[in-house]
């Protein structure tokens, strides 16, 4: 194949979202028979912030030679590089592994180890009984960890260009161990994909992080960074077969190999997140990642979250700084025994509107913890239901956490909603229709 075309062109037998990709090496012109369904769908008018100030169309206008079907990491990157910023449709068929060799075969963490790094040596060098608790690790083993991490980052981070529709074929398209970076671009659609287990092989031990120290890791499944007009719809985000709760503890702390599931940061703007499932994770979603980022974030981070299922996520669903965030008709589920900290984090200069949402929680759950005050900001939280009963989340929080009083009134009223469902209907509606494999036409 030509150097710039290290992916497989494919004829698609189109049956809605359940397209059957036939892996046949053909000239570019042979890719002209893709359907007009999910591949070329655009964000409906009025559907959240991504519908404001112009449209979000992704690669809907792609010419036949810029429609690709890929089944491994190398093909995915080649498709992005081949099309550049031209409108493109990139279809994920089967499972794409971020940690893989050139042929797409999964590889383990040992393939990235540099300069004699092993976890056993690292643990021995920086055991608090040896290293102490006053300084962050430094020296040859830390340098080796950094070099190893750099090599993994080159494989895991995959940059998505402007004017892209990235869409899963059928009901089982999956990306494992890759971090999709929608960074400083515009007009991107991501739909119908299961994102799993974007894990860091080389977390850093920091004995100065908190009272007991902590393991800090890199990589989110999906990051929207400095980008605008992004629609993320009908995907599933999780830690897959590697949940943090099952990981060992070193130095008294869980060996944390995951960061967030999906973050929206650094001046990102005009984003709609709809009908996704985010589950079984700790640090779920940041909208704005620093109190000190006002120069880039103030007036931006306008995000709509609607009809998403957040299930057994410990915190940050989302945590908000600066942005005008409209969160409505989402279903938040906390099951008995699952770790839980809070749902909505109210951060610096945030303007969160949380309305018409449903919460399903176990008996004895402290409803005051649904909101968490991080900074002095106001919010609107109306018509939310907890276990089928209308609940004033702000009043419940203020009564239960009197030292962290929240004030009411986000200062703006969302208008970009195509339809608002009754919060009583949200659990059945969202649980049935959210997530990968459930997009219209699948």
ZAMARGU-4260 file (C-alpha; in steps of 0.2 Angstrom, whole numbers, plus 5000, padded with zeros to 4 digits):
<rodrens>
0) 5000/5000/5000 | 5006/5018/4997 | 5015/5025/5012 | 5001/5038/5016 | 4988/5024/5015
5) 4992/5011/5028 | 4974/5008/5032 | 4961/4997/5024 | 4948/5004/5012 | 4932/4995/5014
10) 4915/4993/5004 | 4901/4994/5017 | 4885/4984/5015 | 4874/4997/5023 | 4861/4991/5035
15) 4859/5007/5046 | 4871/5007/5060 | 4874/4988/5058 | 4884/4991/5043 | 4895/4975/5038
20) 4912/4981/5034 | 4921/4970/5021 | 4939/4971/5023 | 4944/4972/5004 | 4959/4982/4998
25) 4952/4993/4984 | 4955/5010/4976 | 4949/5025/4985 | 4934/5027/4973 | 4927/5011/4979
30) 4922/5018/4996 | 4908/5028/4988 | 4894/5018/4993 | 4893/5022/5012 | 4875/5026/5018
35) 4868/5042/5024 | 4863/5035/5041 | 4874/5037/5057 | 4890/5039/5047 | 4884/5056/5040
40) 4872/5061/5054 | 4875/5079/5060 | 4870/5087/5077 | 4851/5092/5077 | 4847/5110/5077
45) 4846/5117/5095 | 4853/5101/5103 | 4864/5109/5116 | 4879/5121/5116 | 4887/5112/5101
50) 4872/5118/5090 | 4876/5136/5095 | 4886/5148/5084 | 4885/5137/5069 | 4883/5119/5067
55) 4892/5103/5071 | 4893/5092/5056 | 4909/5082/5058 | 4914/5073/5042 | 4896/5073/5035
60) 4903/5081/5019 | 4916/5069/5016 | 4920/5064/4998 | 4921/5045/4994 | 4940/5045/4996
65) 4939/5052/5014 | 4928/5038/5021 | 4938/5025/5030 | 4935/5009/5039 | 4949/5004/5051
70) 4952/4990/5063 | 4968/4994/5072 | 4978/5009/5079 | 4990/5011/5064 | 4975/5011/5052
75) 4966/5024/5063 | 4981/5036/5063 | 4984/5033/5045 | 4966/5038/5041 | 4968/5054/5051
80) 4984/5058/5043 | 4978/5055/5025 | 4963/5066/5026 | 4970/5080/5037 | 4957/5093/5041
85) 4946/5089/5026 | 4929/5082/5031 | 4931/5063/5034 | 4922/5048/5041 | 4932/5036/5051
90) 4923/5020/5055 | 4929/5008/5069 | 4926/4990/5065 | 4929/4978/5079 | 4942/4982/5093
95) 4956/4994/5091 | 4970/4993/5105 | 4980/5008/5109 | 4994/4997/5117 | 4998/4987/5102
100) 5012/4984/5089 | 5012/4989/5071 | 5000/4974/5066 | 4988/4979/5080 | 4992/4965/5091
105) 4991/4970/5110 | 5007/4972/5120 | 5010/4973/5138 | 5018/4987/5149 | 5035/4978/5148
110) 5036/4983/5130 | 5038/5002/5135 | 5051/4999/5149 | 5066/5009/5147 | 5083/5011/5156
115) 5080/4996/5168 | 5063/5001/5174 | 5053/4988/5183 | 5039/4991/5195 | 5048/4980/5208
120) 5064/4991/5207 | 5053/5007/5208 | 5044/5001/5223 | 5060/4996/5232 | 5068/5013/5228
125) 5054/5024/5234 | 5046/5015/5248 | 5043/5028/5261 | 5053/5018/5273 | 5068/5021/5261
130) 5064/5037/5252 | 5054/5046/5266 | 5038/5056/5264 | 5045/5074/5261 | 5051/5074/5243
135) 5044/5068/5226 | 5054/5054/5219 | 5070/5059/5209 | 5085/5050/5203 | 5088/5035/5190
140) 5073/5025/5193 | 5061/5040/5192 | 5070/5045/5176 | 5068/5028/5169 | 5049/5029/5174
145) 5048/5045/5165 | 5056/5038/5149 | 5045/5023/5149 | 5030/5034/5151 | 5035/5045/5137
150) 5036/5029/5126 | 5019/5023/5131 | 5011/5041/5128 | 5017/5041/5110 | 5007/5025/5107
155) 4992/5029/5118 | 4988/5047/5113 | 4979/5048/5096 | 4975/5065/5089 | 4959/5068/5081
160) 4959/5082/5067 | 4945/5094/5063 | 4930/5090/5053 | 4930/5072/5058 | 4916/5059/5062
165) 4923/5045/5071 | 4909/5031/5072 | 4908/5013/5077 | 4902/5000/5065 | 4888/4990/5072
170) 4885/4987/5091 | 4903/4981/5097 | 4915/4994/5090 | 4928/4996/5104 | 4944/5006/5108
175) 4954/4999/5122 | 4969/5008/5130 | 4970/5023/5119 | 4967/5041/5124 | 4958/5051/5110
180) 4964/5069/5110 | 4952/5081/5102 | 4965/5095/5104 | 4964/5113/5097 | 4953/5108/5083
185) 4934/5110/5078 | 4919/5101/5071 | 4921/5084/5078 | 4908/5070/5081 | 4911/5054/5091
190) 4898/5041/5091 | 4894/5023/5095 | 4910/5017/5102 | 4914/5009/5118 | 4930/5017/5126
195) 4938/5005/5139 | 4953/5005/5150 | 4965/5019/5145 | 4978/5014/5158 | 4994/5021/5163
200) 5008/5008/5164 | 5019/5020/5174 | 5010/5029/5188 | 5021/5041/5199 | 5021/5039/5217
205) 5020/5056/5226 | 5022/5055/5245 | 5018/5073/5247 | 5000/5072/5239 | 4988/5073/5253
210) 4991/5066/5270 | 4996/5048/5265 | 5003/5051/5247 | 4995/5045/5231 | 4999/5036/5215
215) 4995/5048/5200 | 4992/5042/5183 | 4989/5050/5165 | 4977/5047/5151 | 4958/5049/5149
220) 4948/5039/5137 | 4943/5055/5128 | 4949/5073/5130 | 4942/5088/5122 | 4956/5101/5124
225) 4954/5119/5117 | 4942/5113/5104 | 4925/5119/5099 | 4909/5112/5091 | 4911/5094/5097
230) 4897/5081/5099 | 4899/5066/5109 | 4884/5054/5107 | 4879/5036/5111 | 4896/5030/5118
235) 4901/5020/5133 | 4916/5024/5144 | 4923/5013/5157 | 4938/5004/5165 | 4934/4988/5156
240) 4942/4973/5164 | 4954/4983/5174 | 4943/4993/5187 | 4954/5003/5200 | 4945/4994/5214
245) 4953/4977/5209 | 4971/4985/5209 | 4984/4981/5222 | 4989/4994/5235 | 5007/5000/5237
250) 5013/5011/5251 | 4995/5010/5258 | 4987/5018/5243 | 4978/5010/5228 | 4990/5008/5213
255) 4979/5020/5202 | 4981/5017/5184 | 4967/5028/5177 | 4964/5046/5177 | 4948/5053/5170
260) 4935/5045/5159 | 4931/5060/5148 | 4937/5078/5152 | 4933/5094/5143 | 4947/5107/5147
265) 4958/5121/5142 | 4946/5133/5133 | 4936/5120/5125 | 4919/5127/5120 | 4902/5122/5112
270) 4901/5104/5117 | 4886/5093/5118 | 4887/5076/5127 | 4872/5065/5124 | 4865/5048/5127
275) 4882/5041/5134 | 4886/5028/5148 | 4900/5032/5160 | 4902/5019/5173 | 4913/5010/5186
280) 4926/5024/5188 | 4933/5036/5201 | 4938/5053/5193 | 4924/5054/5179 | 4923/5070/5171
285) 4931/5087/5173 | 4924/5103/5164 | 4939/5114/5167 | 4954/5107/5175 | 4962/5121/5185
290) 4956/5136/5196 | 4971/5145/5188 | 4965/5143/5170 | 4953/5158/5170 | 4962/5166/5156
295) 4959/5152/5144 | 4942/5146/5151 | 4932/5161/5157 | 4918/5163/5144 | 4921/5146/5137
300) 4918/5128/5143 | 4900/5130/5137 | 4894/5111/5138 | 4877/5102/5138 | 4875/5085/5146
305) 4859/5077/5143 | 4852/5059/5143 | 4868/5051/5150 | 4869/5037/5162 | 4882/5039/5176
310) 4883/5023/5185 | 4894/5019/5200 | 4905/5033/5197 | 4914/5040/5213 | 4915/5058/5209
315) 4916/5072/5196 | 4900/5069/5186 | 4905/5082/5182 | 4916/5094/5192 | 4914/5111/5184
320) 4925/5127/5183 | 4920/5143/5174 | 4908/5135/5161 | 4890/5138/5158 | 4885/5119/5159
325) 4868/5113/5156 | 4865/5096/5164 | 4847/5089/5161 | 4838/5073/5160 | 4853/5062/5166
330) 4852/5047/5176 | 4864/5045/5191 | 4865/5028/5199 | 4874/5023/5214 | 4872/5004/5219
335) 4874/4997/5236 | 4893/4995/5241 | 4900/5005/5226 | 4912/5019/5231 | 4903/5036/5231
340) 4910/5054/5235 | 4899/5066/5226 | 4890/5069/5209 | 4891/5088/5204 | 4907/5097/5210
345) 4904/5116/5211 | 4920/5124/5206 | 4928/5141/5203 | 4916/5153/5194 | 4905/5139/5188
350) 4888/5142/5181 | 4880/5125/5182 | 4861/5122/5178 | 4856/5104/5184 | 4838/5101/5181
355) 4826/5087/5177 | 4838/5074/5182 | 4835/5057/5191 | 4845/5049/5205 | 4843/5031/5210
360) 4852/5027/5226 | 4852/5014/5240 | 4843/5015/5256 | 4853/5026/5269 | 4861/5036/5255
365) 4866/5054/5261 | 4857/5065/5248 | 4867/5080/5255 | 4883/5073/5246 | 4875/5074/5228
370) 4882/5092/5227 | 4900/5096/5233 | 4906/5114/5235 | 4924/5117/5230 | 4923/5136/5227
375) 4911/5150/5230 | 4899/5149/5215 | 4880/5148/5213 | 4870/5135/5203 | 4852/5131/5198
380) 4846/5114/5203 | 4827/5112/5200 | 4815/5098/5197 | 4827/5084/5201 | 4821/5067/5208
385) 4829/5055/5220 | 4822/5038/5221 | 4806/5045/5212 | 4804/5059/5224 | 4806/5078/5220
390) 4821/5084/5230 | 4828/5101/5232 | 4847/5097/5230 | 4853/5114/5236 | 4842/5114/5252
395) 4847/5096/5256 | 4865/5100/5254 | 4865/5116/5264 | 4855/5107/5278 | 4867/5092/5278
400) 4884/5102/5276 | 4881/5118/5285 | 4899/5123/5283 | 4898/5123/5264 | 4883/5133/5260
405) 4878/5134/5241 | 4869/5149/5234 | 4855/5147/5221 | 4854/5155/5204 | 4867/5151/5190
410) 4863/5168/5182 | 4858/5161/5165 | 4844/5150/5157 | 4847/5136/5145 | 4838/5137/5128
415) 4847/5124/5118 | 4836/5109/5122 | 4827/5099/5109 | 4815/5091/5121 | 4815/5090/5140
420) 4808/5073/5147 | 4800/5071/5164 | 4813/5066/5177 | 4801/5052/5182 | 4803/5045/5165
425) 4822/5047/5164 | 4828/5031/5172 | 4818/5020/5160 | 4822/5031/5145 | 4840/5033/5148
430) 4844/5016/5154 | 4836/5008/5138 | 4843/5020/5125 | 4860/5027/5131 | 4877/5020/5127
435) 4886/5012/5112 | 4876/5001/5101 | 4860/5010/5104 | 4862/5025/5093 | 4847/5028/5081
440) 4848/5015/5067 | 4858/5002/5077
</rodrens>
